[in-house]
């Protein structure tokens, strides 16, 4: 690689964590690039197997003024079963179902259920969920008294459908750790579903992904999610019929 070519790649690497312009030594990668790749692979593997500390995250949410969340768990007995049996991560265990059913009597349901879930990277909600919610609250009043916060472990996205149905929620927003990549072991995804119920498909959700300081920033993600929430309430739908036209929003959302 010529000096000029190397300078070009160095300039481009300033704008992306992607592995570009790594160079070569003979027919192989330079030692530094190879070691960095192996480190990233190990970090991604560790993120998949790491467990969420629900009490620590619940304390952080309470500290940020969101109150102590309802703690629930899927039918998966442990992390390994969660990884091998995705279906068990989509349904609540009996104790959690009973707890949510007891929460509802005497209530008229809720406007929004916010489910914070470990997913395939427990690091993601632990690092980013509270900061994202704080940013959303600063921009809008949509996370008001009609919002119920739930912290779910060993959870898949579709677990939010059952939670929302049991809580009689108008909408559910699932903040969940996404499958780790080789440069993003802690990426947070957000999935919005209007009128949640068991059996909803991915086509009936809206997704905002790669939420983290190195990806989609908290302010940008918050504005997109608040726009989608507002439009979902107005149109009473979500998914492929709900488009993200949030680019021209004012600084503070109505």
QUITAZI-V182655 format. One record per backbone hydrogen bond with DSSP energy under -0.5 kcal/mol. CO is the residue of the C=O (numbers start at 1). NH is the residue of the N-H. Records with the same first field share a line. If there is no record, write none. Layout:
BEGIN
CO=NH ; NH
END
This chain:
BEGIN
2=6
3=7
4=8
5=9
6=10
7=11
8=12
9=13
10=14
11=14
12=15
13=16
18=20
25=28
28=25
30=34
31=35
32=36
33=37
34=38
35=39
36=40
37=41
38=42
39=43
40=44
41=45
42=46
43=47
44=48
45=49
46=50
47=122
52=54
53=57
54=58
55=59
56=60
57=61
58=62
59=63
60=64
61=66
62=65
67=69
70=72 ; 151
72=153
73=93
78=82
79=83
80=84
81=85
85=88 ; 89
86=89
87=90
88=75 ; 76 ; 91
89=156
91=75
93=97
94=98
95=99
96=100
97=101
98=102
99=103
100=104
101=105
104=107
109=108
110=170
111=171
112=114 ; 148
113=115 ; 173
114=116 ; 150
115=117 ; 175
116=152
117=177
118=121
121=124 ; 125
122=126
123=127
124=128
125=129 ; 130
128=132
129=133
130=134
131=135
132=136
133=137
134=138
135=139
136=140
139=253
142=144
144=147
146=111 ; 112
148=114
149=70
150=116 ; 152
151=72
152=118
153=74
156=159
157=160
158=161 ; 162
159=163
160=164
161=165
162=166
163=167
164=169
165=168
168=110
170=195
171=113
172=174 ; 193
173=115 ; 175
174=176 ; 191
175=117
176=189
177=120
181=184
184=181 ; 187
187=178
188=211
189=176
190=208
191=174
192=206
193=172
197=200
201=204
202=205
203=240
204=194
206=192
208=190
210=212 ; 216
211=188
212=215
215=217
216=212
217=221
218=222
219=223
220=224
221=225
222=226
223=227
224=228
225=229
226=230
227=231
228=232
229=233
230=234
231=235
232=236 ; 237
239=242
241=243
243=245
245=248
246=249
END
